[in-house]
């Protein structure tokens, strides 16, 4: 079968194989891990492709509210195992544990005499200010430091799972991006390769954001992709990796601080290295 870095799918735009990254003694192998955005409204053609590609398991990192509002199209398929493994059990991607609160100022108080069009524009300005206020480095550090049981649980799951594992969150860039960094760094990938893999999501996700905002009258036209929420800046992932290096010395030492054994880490990475 042909190996793909970015999978040629029609309904998933950010589905990528973790194969092909240079390691000190070779490269990561294809066909063990696939990362993506939410697999919603996945076509039958794409389901067949994933099945033929060897996918046996789909792990959903989203919270319970998210999976209720936007179920995965892969849940219920008889050819794979769907596993809900939330980073946070209730809050969605825009919930309070991840994103800083935005201070309410006078402009946020909606005047009673607004027309419907003015209310929609006002709502959009408030929402976009919030999307632009996010500082991702501390958010990613909090993901790693405050959720070590979640990290351990997923490495243990991956260690016992055969075949190709697909995992995702909502956009496939934040929860998925942090966990991908853990896998690749534990495998021995260079920082710059991990950073480059993170950064490319910004390019691939443009169609996803456009579809995601369809039908909302408060957000006419294309989303403003210059806002911080949409950007996967190289310095963001670099800042996260610098924290891991400074605090633990290496990603593997971070993972052992999650009460993972070296054997479990190696078993999880079996098929990738």
Rosetta silent file (secondary structure, phi, psi, omega in degrees, C-alpha in Angstrom):
SEQUENCE: XXXXXXXXXXXXXXXXXXXXXXXXXXXXXXXXXXXXXXXXXXXXXXXXXXXXXXXXXXXXXXXXXXXXXXXXXXXXXXXXXXXXXXXXXXXXXXXXXXXXXXXXXXXXXXXXXXXXXXXXXXXXXXXXXXXXXXXXXXXXXXXXXXXXXXXXXXXXXXXXXXXXXXXXXXXXXXXXXXXXXXXXXXXXXXXXXXXXXXXXXXXXXXXXXXXXXXXXXXXXXXXXXXXXXXXXXXXXXXXXXXXXXXXXXXXXXXXXXXXXXXXXXXXXXXXXX
SCORE:     score description
SCORE:     0.000 S_00000001
   1 L     0.000  144.685  177.611    0.000    0.000    0.000 S_00000001
   2 L   -68.375  138.451  175.049    1.139    3.547   -0.718 S_00000001
   3 L   -92.953  138.464 -179.076    2.297    5.545    2.291 S_00000001
   4 L  -124.431  138.224  170.288    0.962    9.054    2.672 S_00000001
   5 L   -77.151  -56.133  171.547    2.122   11.942    4.801 S_00000001
   6 E  -105.541  123.048 -173.299   -1.163   13.790    4.320 S_00000001
   7 L   -71.688  138.164 -177.233   -3.919   11.334    3.560 S_00000001
   8 L   -81.182   71.425 -177.293   -5.797   11.914    0.262 S_00000001
   9 L  -106.323  154.651 -178.398   -9.251   12.205    1.811 S_00000001
  10 L   -96.216  -19.208 -176.807  -12.187   14.270    0.603 S_00000001
  11 L  -120.932    2.538  171.027  -13.836   14.965    3.967 S_00000001
  12 L  -126.663  121.494 -173.465  -10.836   15.214    6.313 S_00000001
  13 L   -98.745  -17.792 -175.163   -8.395   17.985    5.466 S_00000001
  14 L  -122.044   33.042  178.656   -5.843   17.632    8.278 S_00000001
  15 L   -87.867  116.897 -174.436   -5.427   13.851    8.428 S_00000001
  16 E  -135.159  142.011  176.879   -1.712   13.056    8.551 S_00000001
  17 E   -85.011  142.186  179.549    0.412    9.984    9.126 S_00000001
  18 L   -84.415   10.033  177.285    3.218   10.250   11.704 S_00000001
  19 L   -79.318  160.886  172.193    5.538    8.337    9.419 S_00000001
  20 L    90.650    6.211  177.163    8.559    9.765    7.633 S_00000001
  21 L   -87.851  130.662 -179.659   10.190   11.822   10.395 S_00000001
  22 E   -64.601  139.028  176.328   13.960   11.392   10.591 S_00000001
  23 E  -122.638  166.994  179.851   15.308    9.711   13.715 S_00000001
  24 L   -54.875  -31.749 -179.353   18.901    9.185   14.868 S_00000001
  25 L  -130.792   56.262  178.287   18.828    5.683   13.378 S_00000001
  26 E   132.022 -136.474 -178.777   16.248    5.746   10.618 S_00000001
  27 E  -155.351  158.344  175.221   12.794    7.292   10.404 S_00000001
  28 L   -66.468  145.015 -175.823    9.340    6.913   11.894 S_00000001
  29 L   -88.578  151.099  176.233    7.284    4.268   10.123 S_00000001
  30 L   -82.306  156.977  171.469    4.044    4.846    8.270 S_00000001
  31 L    86.825   10.729  177.696    0.778    3.151    9.160 S_00000001
  32 L  -106.368  -42.576 -178.642    0.929    3.261   12.972 S_00000001
  33 E  -132.833  135.912  171.587   -0.542    6.677   13.883 S_00000001
  34 E  -125.978  130.233  174.969   -2.873    9.085   12.093 S_00000001
  35 E  -106.829  150.408  178.159   -3.798   12.463   13.546 S_00000001
  36 E  -162.193  175.680  168.059   -6.727   14.541   12.306 S_00000001
  37 L   -81.132 -176.457  179.404   -9.445   17.040   13.034 S_00000001
  38 L   -55.875  124.398  176.315  -12.966   15.926   13.988 S_00000001
  39 L   -84.316   75.133  179.471  -14.120   13.179   11.606 S_00000001
  40 L  -104.942  139.197 -178.753  -17.611   14.569   11.135 S_00000001
  41 L    56.783   39.519  178.640  -19.633   13.850    7.994 S_00000001
  42 L   -70.775  131.850 -177.768  -16.925   11.506    6.748 S_00000001
  43 L   -72.013  159.927  177.024  -17.812   10.110    3.336 S_00000001
  44 H   -62.938  -35.909  176.744  -18.156    6.400    2.653 S_00000001
  45 H   -59.243  -44.156 -178.316  -15.204    6.689    0.283 S_00000001
  46 H   -71.027  -34.752  176.030  -13.031    8.062    3.077 S_00000001
  47 H   -62.572  -42.424  178.401  -14.222    5.417    5.528 S_00000001
  48 H   -63.208  -40.523  178.209  -13.217    2.747    3.036 S_00000001
  49 H   -60.514  -47.413 -178.386   -9.820    4.403    2.585 S_00000001
  50 H   -63.244  -41.069  177.376   -9.195    4.462    6.353 S_00000001
  51 H   -61.702  -47.221 -179.588  -10.269    0.844    6.700 S_00000001
  52 H   -68.239  -25.918  178.761   -7.997   -0.231    3.842 S_00000001
  53 H   -72.922  -15.400  176.621   -5.169    1.869    5.297 S_00000001
  54 L   106.553   10.630 -179.908   -5.275   -0.359    8.366 S_00000001
  55 E   -66.377  126.126  179.963   -7.034    1.829   10.917 S_00000001
  56 E  -114.202  -19.267 -172.469   -8.289   -0.358   13.764 S_00000001
  57 E  -144.577  138.911  173.573   -8.969    2.234   16.480 S_00000001
  58 E  -123.992  120.693 -176.359  -10.207    5.824   16.646 S_00000001
  59 E  -108.656  123.727 -174.728   -9.509    7.732   19.873 S_00000001
  60 E  -105.130  113.711 -176.977  -11.554   10.860   20.540 S_00000001
  61 L   -85.110   -0.199 -172.495   -9.879   13.394   22.858 S_00000001
  62 L   -78.985  162.212  177.458  -12.898   15.734   23.064 S_00000001
  63 L   -75.285  169.734 -175.471  -15.088   16.442   26.063 S_00000001
  64 H   -64.170  -35.702  177.478  -18.532   14.960   26.611 S_00000001
  65 H   -63.055  -42.020 -178.157  -20.329   18.117   25.472 S_00000001
  66 H   -63.564  -43.710 -176.229  -18.370   18.117   22.222 S_00000001
  67 H   -72.716  -23.337  175.377  -19.101   14.514   21.331 S_00000001
  68 H   -74.629  -43.951 -178.849  -22.798   15.073   22.037 S_00000001
  69 H   -71.614  -37.128 -175.783  -22.979   18.202   19.897 S_00000001
  70 L  -137.493   81.309 -177.779  -20.777   16.860   17.083 S_00000001
  71 L   -64.336  149.455  174.106  -20.518   13.048   17.092 S_00000001
  72 L   -71.519  136.658  177.078  -17.680   11.344   15.278 S_00000001
  73 L   -68.957  -15.348 -177.779  -18.696    9.704   12.015 S_00000001
  74 L   -89.242  -11.889  177.603  -16.440    6.773   12.913 S_00000001
  75 L   -69.456  128.259 -179.916  -18.341    5.926   16.068 S_00000001
  76 L    95.743   -7.677  176.298  -20.412    2.812   15.482 S_00000001
  77 L   -69.787  135.724 -173.836  -18.427    1.548   12.497 S_00000001
  78 L   -81.832   -2.836 -178.337  -18.043   -2.230   12.828 S_00000001
  79 L  -101.386    0.554  176.227  -14.515   -2.312   11.426 S_00000001
  80 L  -144.060  166.313  176.195  -12.878   -0.245   14.163 S_00000001
  81 E  -101.540  122.492  177.200  -12.960    0.386   17.894 S_00000001
  82 E   -96.659  130.055 -178.698  -14.096    3.876   18.921 S_00000001
  83 E  -128.482  126.060  175.047  -12.733    5.078   22.275 S_00000001
  84 E   -91.205  115.095 -178.796  -13.711    8.271   24.068 S_00000001
  85 L  -130.286   76.936 -171.592  -10.666    9.515   25.984 S_00000001
  86 L   -72.451  138.633  172.491  -11.414   13.124   26.972 S_00000001
  87 L   -69.383  -40.789  169.922   -8.708   15.488   28.059 S_00000001
  88 L  -126.518  139.432 -168.947  -11.442   17.248   30.028 S_00000001
  89 L   -76.194  -28.677 -174.542  -14.628   15.399   30.791 S_00000001
  90 L  -117.426  -49.133 -170.836  -17.172   18.185   30.398 S_00000001
  91 L   -70.380  145.012  177.407  -15.733   21.344   28.923 S_00000001
  92 L   -85.234 -174.379 -176.457  -15.395   21.737   25.187 S_00000001
  93 L   -60.140  -26.085 -179.967  -12.397   23.129   23.333 S_00000001
  94 L   -97.667   16.832 -174.446  -13.480   26.657   24.220 S_00000001
  95 L   -78.805  172.810 -172.130  -14.034   25.816   27.884 S_00000001
  96 L   -66.062  -29.501 -179.007  -12.608   27.468   30.955 S_00000001
  97 L   -66.342  -30.445 -175.085   -9.738   25.011   31.696 S_00000001
  98 L   -90.238  -43.012 -167.660   -8.003   25.746   28.391 S_00000001
  99 L  -110.249  139.221 -179.389   -8.714   29.351   27.577 S_00000001
 100 L   -67.643  149.033  176.410   -8.256   32.408   29.745 S_00000001
 101 L   -68.627  146.724  177.557  -11.305   34.374   30.760 S_00000001
 102 L  -102.892  126.021 -178.062  -11.878   37.621   28.893 S_00000001
 103 L   -64.486  133.398  178.067  -12.610   40.600   31.096 S_00000001
 104 L   -77.779  125.808  178.457  -16.035   42.115   30.482 S_00000001
 105 L  -119.264  175.584 -174.103  -15.724   45.763   29.516 S_00000001
 106 H   -55.427  -37.696 -176.818  -18.289   48.420   28.697 S_00000001
 107 H   -65.180  -22.510 -178.761  -18.327   47.512   25.016 S_00000001
 108 H   -76.189  -14.482  179.293  -19.402   43.975   25.920 S_00000001
 109 L   -81.476  115.443 -171.690  -22.696   45.177   27.316 S_00000001
 110 L   -76.883  117.728  179.687  -25.122   44.862   24.421 S_00000001
 111 L   -61.161  140.003 -176.670  -27.236   47.997   23.939 S_00000001
 112 L   -66.399  -25.146 -173.609  -30.950   47.282   23.983 S_00000001
 113 L   -93.016   10.897  176.212  -31.575   49.376   20.887 S_00000001
 114 L   -62.951  141.892  167.406  -29.304   47.418   18.568 S_00000001
 115 L   -74.310  169.420  178.863  -30.875   46.177   15.368 S_00000001
 116 H   -60.576  -40.002  179.003  -30.504   42.468   14.623 S_00000001
 117 H   -65.075  -40.163  178.530  -27.665   43.218   12.230 S_00000001
 118 H   -67.169  -37.969  176.973  -25.911   45.351   14.851 S_00000001
 119 H   -62.463  -41.839  179.423  -26.343   42.626   17.460 S_00000001
 120 H   -63.583  -43.221  179.266  -24.774   40.090   15.100 S_00000001
 121 H   -65.476  -39.449  178.904  -21.823   42.388   14.397 S_00000001
 122 H   -64.025  -43.401  178.621  -21.412   43.095   18.126 S_00000001
 123 H   -61.820  -41.355 -179.890  -21.476   39.379   18.904 S_00000001
 124 H   -64.386  -41.977  179.461  -18.870   38.720   16.262 S_00000001
 125 H   -61.921  -42.989  179.243  -16.548   41.408   17.662 S_00000001
 126 H   -62.346  -46.115 -178.161  -16.823   39.954   21.179 S_00000001
 127 H   -63.476  -42.555 -177.262  -16.199   36.425   19.927 S_00000001
 128 H   -71.711  -30.257  173.783  -13.221   37.428   17.811 S_00000001
 129 H   -62.759  -39.678  179.013  -11.650   39.380   20.687 S_00000001
 130 H   -66.478  -43.212  179.427  -11.818   36.193   22.713 S_00000001
 131 H   -64.248  -26.064 -177.854  -10.329   34.121   19.916 S_00000001
 132 L   -93.011   -1.597 -176.786   -7.486   36.606   19.635 S_00000001
 133 L   -95.957   -1.585 -173.275   -6.737   36.711   23.374 S_00000001
 134 L   -76.615  133.210  171.116   -5.476   33.141   23.678 S_00000001
 135 L  -110.673  105.959 -168.556   -1.876   32.498   24.689 S_00000001
 136 H   -73.145  -30.953 -175.652   -1.312   28.909   23.655 S_00000001
 137 H   -58.607  -52.603  177.458    2.022   28.145   25.342 S_00000001
 138 H   -63.429  -29.418  176.316    0.647   28.238   28.926 S_00000001
 139 H   -64.426  -45.614 -179.586   -2.448   26.375   27.723 S_00000001
 140 H   -66.575  -39.373  177.355   -0.313   23.564   26.304 S_00000001
 141 H   -61.510  -42.315  178.458    1.868   23.460   29.416 S_00000001
 142 H   -63.672  -37.795  176.227   -1.290   23.140   31.524 S_00000001
 143 H   -55.784  -45.270 -176.294   -2.480   20.296   29.295 S_00000001
 144 H   -75.147  -43.296 -173.421    0.715   18.394   30.042 S_00000001
 145 H   -78.460  -33.404 -174.112    1.178   19.285   33.700 S_00000001
 146 H   -95.328   -2.090 -173.578   -2.423   19.033   34.903 S_00000001
 147 L  -134.198   44.036 -177.537   -3.431   15.914   32.985 S_00000001
 148 H   -67.115  -30.906  176.872   -0.699   13.335   33.555 S_00000001
 149 H   -65.181  -36.907  177.655   -3.241   10.604   34.253 S_00000001
 150 H   -65.296  -43.176  178.288   -4.767   11.269   30.835 S_00000001
 151 H   -61.297  -47.370 -179.788   -1.345   11.030   29.178 S_00000001
 152 H   -60.639  -44.653 -179.126   -0.596    7.767   30.991 S_00000001
 153 H   -58.264  -42.231 -177.380   -3.993    6.312   30.110 S_00000001
 154 H   -73.731  -37.816  175.123   -3.511    6.988   26.409 S_00000001
 155 H   -64.265  -39.114  177.012    0.024    5.632   26.242 S_00000001
 156 H   -65.002  -40.033  176.930   -1.196    2.492   27.999 S_00000001
 157 H   -62.067  -47.409 -178.810   -4.073    2.269   25.533 S_00000001
 158 H   -64.516  -33.962 -178.788   -1.766    2.695   22.572 S_00000001
 159 H   -64.670  -30.500 -177.468    0.644    0.120   24.008 S_00000001
 160 L   -97.853    1.950 -174.708   -2.056   -2.571   23.959 S_00000001
 161 L  -103.249  127.184  177.170   -3.552   -1.599   20.588 S_00000001
 162 L   -94.930  159.191  178.330   -2.497   -3.277   17.372 S_00000001
 163 L    84.731 -165.439 -176.685   -2.807   -1.805   13.916 S_00000001
 164 E   -88.860  128.316 -178.922   -3.113    1.827   12.907 S_00000001
 165 E  -102.962  124.947  173.818   -4.427    4.205   15.573 S_00000001
 166 E  -101.912  133.942  177.237   -6.347    7.309   14.558 S_00000001
 167 E  -138.524  152.156 -174.142   -6.707   10.045   17.184 S_00000001
 168 E  -161.706  164.941  167.947   -8.274   13.491   17.088 S_00000001
 169 L  -123.353 -132.251  178.385   -9.844   16.372   18.987 S_00000001
 170 L   -89.774  -60.522 -178.929  -11.979   19.116   17.409 S_00000001
 171 L   -91.043  -18.197 -178.521   -9.558   21.015   15.189 S_00000001
 172 L    78.142   20.763 -178.092   -6.743   18.483   15.354 S_00000001
 173 L  -123.940  -27.037 -172.878   -4.165   21.108   16.318 S_00000001
 174 L  -102.506  -75.638  174.730   -4.143   21.665   20.115 S_00000001
 175 H   -57.896  -45.835  177.506   -4.951   18.565   22.175 S_00000001
 176 H   -64.540  -39.439 -179.371   -3.984   16.476   19.162 S_00000001
 177 H   -66.062  -41.396  178.752   -0.901   18.628   18.536 S_00000001
 178 H   -65.650  -43.880 -179.158    0.384   18.316   22.098 S_00000001
 179 H   -68.309  -34.526  175.685   -0.119   14.559   22.144 S_00000001
 180 H   -62.871  -41.158  177.061    1.561   14.239   18.752 S_00000001
 181 H   -60.143  -38.895  177.989    4.561   16.128   20.119 S_00000001
 182 H   -62.997  -44.785  179.909    4.738   13.631   22.980 S_00000001
 183 H   -63.626  -49.242 -174.992    4.720   10.678   20.590 S_00000001
 184 H   -67.876  -41.455  179.701    7.265   12.116   18.182 S_00000001
 185 H   -68.788  -37.761  176.519    9.669   13.375   20.845 S_00000001
 186 H   -63.694  -30.213  178.128    9.465   10.076   22.729 S_00000001
 187 H   -76.297  -18.115  178.932   10.346    8.375   19.435 S_00000001
 188 L   108.280   12.197  179.311   13.435   10.589   19.068 S_00000001
 189 L   -69.034  152.262  179.370   12.283   13.145   16.485 S_00000001
 190 L   -74.499  151.522  178.800   14.046   16.502   16.377 S_00000001
 191 H   -53.708  -45.864 -175.256   12.371   19.583   17.831 S_00000001
 192 H   -62.919  -33.773  177.857   12.278   21.335   14.466 S_00000001
 193 H   -70.750  -38.964  176.871   10.446   18.431   12.830 S_00000001
 194 H   -64.536  -42.275  179.728    7.865   18.346   15.620 S_00000001
 195 H   -63.965  -43.979  179.719    7.436   22.113   15.325 S_00000001
 196 H   -63.215  -40.114  178.684    7.048   21.945   11.539 S_00000001
 197 H   -64.144  -39.242  177.164    4.428   19.214   11.843 S_00000001
 198 H   -64.806  -45.711 -171.821    2.472   21.340   14.312 S_00000001
 199 H   -66.382  -29.715 -174.244    2.705   24.507   12.223 S_00000001
 200 L   -69.793  -17.337  178.133    1.328   23.022    9.000 S_00000001
 201 H   -57.739  -34.018 -179.242   -2.125   22.543   10.545 S_00000001
 202 H   -58.291  -34.404 -179.394   -2.751   26.247   10.061 S_00000001
 203 H   -77.739  -48.476 -173.709   -2.575   25.743    6.303 S_00000001
 204 H   -70.745  -27.052 -172.428   -4.567   22.534    6.028 S_00000001
 205 L   -83.023   -5.314 -177.818   -7.396   23.557    8.375 S_00000001
 206 H   -51.760  -48.998  179.220   -8.629   26.563    6.399 S_00000001
 207 H   -63.283  -33.658  178.905  -11.466   24.605    4.685 S_00000001
 208 H   -63.153  -44.743  179.874  -12.451   23.063    8.031 S_00000001
 209 H   -64.188  -37.367  179.882  -12.858   26.480    9.655 S_00000001
 210 H   -64.773  -42.946  178.653  -14.934   27.708    6.746 S_00000001
 211 H   -68.701  -39.568 -177.615  -17.309   24.744    6.998 S_00000001
 212 H   -60.171  -32.153 -177.454  -17.373   24.941   10.795 S_00000001
 213 L   -93.382   -3.440 -179.251  -18.687   28.502   10.639 S_00000001
 214 L   -60.711  139.909  174.365  -21.263   27.840    7.909 S_00000001
 215 L    84.578   -2.334  177.990  -24.833   28.644    8.792 S_00000001
 216 L   -96.477  110.223 -176.045  -24.059   30.962   11.712 S_00000001
 217 L   -65.296  -17.028  178.692  -25.603   34.365   10.893 S_00000001
 218 L   -76.463  -13.286 -175.744  -23.326   36.035   13.435 S_00000001
 219 L  -130.586   66.381  179.214  -20.277   35.151   11.351 S_00000001
 220 L   -68.340  146.994  177.748  -20.921   35.965    7.696 S_00000001
 221 L    80.179 -174.797 -178.449  -18.086   35.356    5.283 S_00000001
 222 L   -71.920  147.665  175.814  -14.795   33.608    5.878 S_00000001
 223 L   -66.464  152.260  177.763  -13.345   33.412    9.404 S_00000001
 224 L   -81.244   96.696 -173.596  -10.494   35.788   10.228 S_00000001
 225 L   -78.280    6.053  172.986   -7.633   33.301   10.231 S_00000001
 226 L   -87.744   -6.543  179.087   -5.209   35.897   11.597 S_00000001
 227 L   -72.126  149.963 -172.528   -6.774   35.499   15.051 S_00000001
 228 H   -57.899  -33.845 -177.602   -4.674   33.677   17.649 S_00000001
 229 H   -58.882  -36.556 -173.638   -7.085   30.760   17.966 S_00000001
 230 H   -85.733  -15.036 -169.737   -6.512   29.662   14.363 S_00000001
 231 L   -90.335  129.687  172.130   -2.740   30.113   14.242 S_00000001
 232 L  -107.511   76.575 -175.108   -0.318   27.241   14.868 S_00000001
 233 L   -71.761  137.444  177.633    2.773   29.404   15.216 S_00000001
 234 H   -52.515  -39.387 -178.090    6.148   27.615   15.345 S_00000001
 235 H   -66.229  -21.499  177.012    7.110   29.540   18.484 S_00000001
 236 H   -67.399  -52.421  177.904    4.076   28.125   20.272 S_00000001
 237 H   -66.203  -35.215  177.876    5.210   24.529   19.950 S_00000001
 238 H   -61.424  -41.693  178.763    8.799   25.598   20.547 S_00000001
 239 H   -62.659  -39.652  177.411    7.737   27.198   23.824 S_00000001
 240 H   -64.475  -46.153 -179.732    5.989   24.008   24.909 S_00000001
 241 H   -64.730  -37.554  177.292    9.005   21.853   24.058 S_00000001
 242 H   -62.112  -36.843  176.150   11.347   24.253   25.850 S_00000001
 243 H   -62.934  -46.003 -179.865    9.222   23.842   28.969 S_00000001
 244 H   -61.514  -45.901 -179.352    9.488   20.046   28.753 S_00000001
 245 H   -62.706  -44.934 -176.853   13.258   20.181   28.210 S_00000001
 246 H   -68.995  -35.676 -174.379   13.812   22.683   31.030 S_00000001
 247 H   -87.360  -29.990 -172.790   11.534   20.909   33.519 S_00000001
 248 H  -126.821  -18.430 -177.792   12.296   17.264   32.754 S_00000001
 249 L    94.451  -34.295  178.964   15.331   17.061   30.490 S_00000001
 250 L  -163.198  164.669  177.741   13.506   15.072   27.819 S_00000001
 251 H   -67.408  -35.950  179.028   10.036   14.016   26.746 S_00000001
 252 H   -63.549  -37.761  177.846   10.669   10.472   27.914 S_00000001
 253 H   -69.428  -34.014  172.560   11.468   11.742   31.408 S_00000001
 254 H   -61.016  -45.785 -177.440    8.262   13.748   31.347 S_00000001
 255 H   -64.066  -36.674  176.483    6.371   10.579   30.377 S_00000001
 256 H   -68.392  -26.755  174.493    7.941    8.610   33.219 S_00000001
 257 H   -69.439  -15.533  174.710    6.759   11.395   35.548 S_00000001
 258 L   -86.690   11.237 -179.026    3.264   10.397   34.355 S_00000001
 259 L    68.125   35.129  172.379    3.938    6.979   35.967 S_00000001
 260 L   -99.890  139.940  174.418    4.697    5.329   32.640 S_00000001
 261 L   -85.684  158.668  176.498    7.394    2.689   32.409 S_00000001
 262 H   -59.150  -35.670  179.592    9.957    2.705   29.625 S_00000001
 263 H   -64.261  -43.250  179.625    8.465   -0.584   28.437 S_00000001
 264 H   -64.707  -40.169  176.723    4.987    0.891   28.131 S_00000001
 265 H   -60.170  -47.272 -179.702    6.370    3.884   26.225 S_00000001
 266 H   -63.234  -40.132  179.078    8.241    1.543   23.873 S_00000001
 267 H   -65.234  -38.033  177.794    5.180   -0.657   23.427 S_00000001
 268 H   -63.550  -36.083 -177.880    3.053    2.380   22.569 S_00000001
 269 L   -86.998   -1.731  179.796    5.599    3.422   19.957 S_00000001
 270 L   -60.674  127.286 -175.156    5.886   -0.097   18.558 S_00000001
 271 L    99.320  -19.146  175.098    5.267    0.133   14.833 S_00000001
 272 L   -95.653  -36.320  178.353    6.322    3.779   14.721 S_00000001
 273 L  -126.448    0.000    0.000   10.021    3.159   15.472 S_00000001
